[in-house]
Amino acid sequence: MRAVQQAEFGGPEVLQLVEIPEPIAGPGEVLVDVALAGVNFADTHQRRNEYLAAAELPLIPGSEVVGIRRSDGVRVLAMTGGRGGYAQVAAVPADLCFPLPDGLADDVALALLLQGLTAWHLIRTSGRTAPGETVVVHAAAGGTGSLAVQLARPLGAGRVIATASSEDKRALAVDLGADVAVDSAAEGLTQRLLDANGGRPVDVVLDAVGGEVFDASMDALAPFGRMVTYGVSGGSTNTVNTRRLMRESRTVTGFWFRHCLGHPELLDEPLADLFERARAGTLRARVGGRYPLGDAAQAQIDLAERRTTGKLVLDVHA
Ligand SMILES: NC(=O)c1ccc[n+]([C@@H]2O[C@H](COP(=O)([O-])OP(=O)(O)OC[C@H]3O[C@@H](n4cnc5c(N)ncnc54)[C@H](OP(=O)(O)O)[C@@H]3O)[C@@H](O)[C@H]2O)c1
């Protein structure tokens, strides 16, 4: 089979198209004949071995696929457990395969898995968004952000403030349902968020950028507000001052999707909810890029250089 593999950690050039034997399903695993593999920002961290879990070489990247389960011919979405997705066949944990309803295109379904479930849990499980609260979604035109923007109001928010780095991305966020979209640059961000909320501090911030964006967002947070940190796209992590947290009655909470694995109640019901919204047309999963498998490096470059919107997928047969 064809796969993209890396024999060393480093820049995009380490991603090589190779011809290798199909994987063998281990205990508790099944084989999936992959149609499309999802590309996620975490893949760019993992490529340099800088993500939350240490990676081992040689590495076939890719946390999610859509395709046909070989054992019964059922079309499934599947999580790979963190590696093995950029390939024509993937061995995946049997309990992380989700049969797909009719009427959902493969690429749309793929957008709903890691990014969709993350957006859902950011708003509900970690953000604990209460009815009428104001939610800020950073990187609102991205894969996760573009879904969070659309889900925030149906899941309770009263006002949704999007941030993005360009006019086009901000227009997209508003088109997807944000009440307002502001420039995501850290300088002046606190004031822009307050202005976007009628001068009032905000209740929930979903932040995967970190660094100065995190700090500026904290300064816009209301008492009892929740800052949900779930990524470091900007490259810097933050240190939180507990005295300030106490003085402002603020909460900082983290989210890593891995902690949903092994908890069917955190996967099955939210995913069914996402499927239903997508089928009903109230949730628009935007596929912003479809690349041949051999162009995986280019997909990661485009993602890291902020050129993309929505979900990126690899066609493993192109
Ligand atoms: N914790 C978890 O379980 C989990 C799950 C899914 C995703 N994530 C995290 O969520 C973030 C988004 O992931 P995604 O796959 O949905 O990607 P994405 O949002 O489609 O792409 C990343 C976006 O981040 C923004 N960004 C801000 N500063 C950036 C910088 N310095 N370099 C590159 N991009 C920057 C860019 O939007 P603008 O140009 O508009 O700023 C860019 O388009 C990543 O940090 C990822 O690791 C975490």
The ligand as an ORCA input file, in Angstrom:
! r2SCAN-3c Opt
* xyz 0 1
  N      -6.501     19.830     22.440
  C      -7.083     19.114     21.489
  O      -7.543     17.992     21.713
  C      -7.188     19.699     20.116
  C      -8.051     19.161     19.155
  C      -8.152     19.781     17.909
  C      -7.389     20.904     17.650
  N      -6.527     21.364     18.606
  C      -5.714     22.569     18.385
  O      -6.531     23.550     17.835
  C      -5.770     24.386     16.976
  C      -6.475     24.422     15.634
  O      -6.340     23.153     15.033
  P      -6.981     22.858     13.621
  O      -6.500     21.530     13.213
  O      -8.448     23.135     13.689
  O      -6.240     23.951     12.698
  P      -6.823     25.297     12.033
  O      -7.546     26.093     13.045
  O      -7.526     24.935     10.785
  O      -5.507     26.061     11.614
  C      -4.761     26.802     12.494
  C      -5.209     28.262     12.534
  O      -4.653     28.797     13.731
  C      -4.486     30.179     13.573
  N      -3.200     30.637     14.071
  C      -3.029     31.583     14.985
  N      -1.750     31.777     15.230
  C      -1.083     30.945     14.431
  C       0.301     30.715     14.206
  N       1.247     31.406     14.866
  N       0.649     29.793     13.304
  C      -0.283     29.093     12.640
  N      -1.616     29.272     12.810
  C      -1.995     30.207     13.702
  C      -4.617     30.483     12.077
  O      -5.847     31.195     11.912
  P      -5.775     32.815     11.796
  O      -4.905     33.069     10.613
  O      -7.177     33.233     11.621
  O      -5.166     33.303     13.083
  C      -4.655     29.123     11.428
  O      -5.441     29.106     10.260
  C      -4.361     23.793     16.962
  O      -3.584     24.472     17.929
  C      -4.585     22.371     17.392
  O      -3.448     21.769     17.965
  C      -6.419     20.789     19.816
*
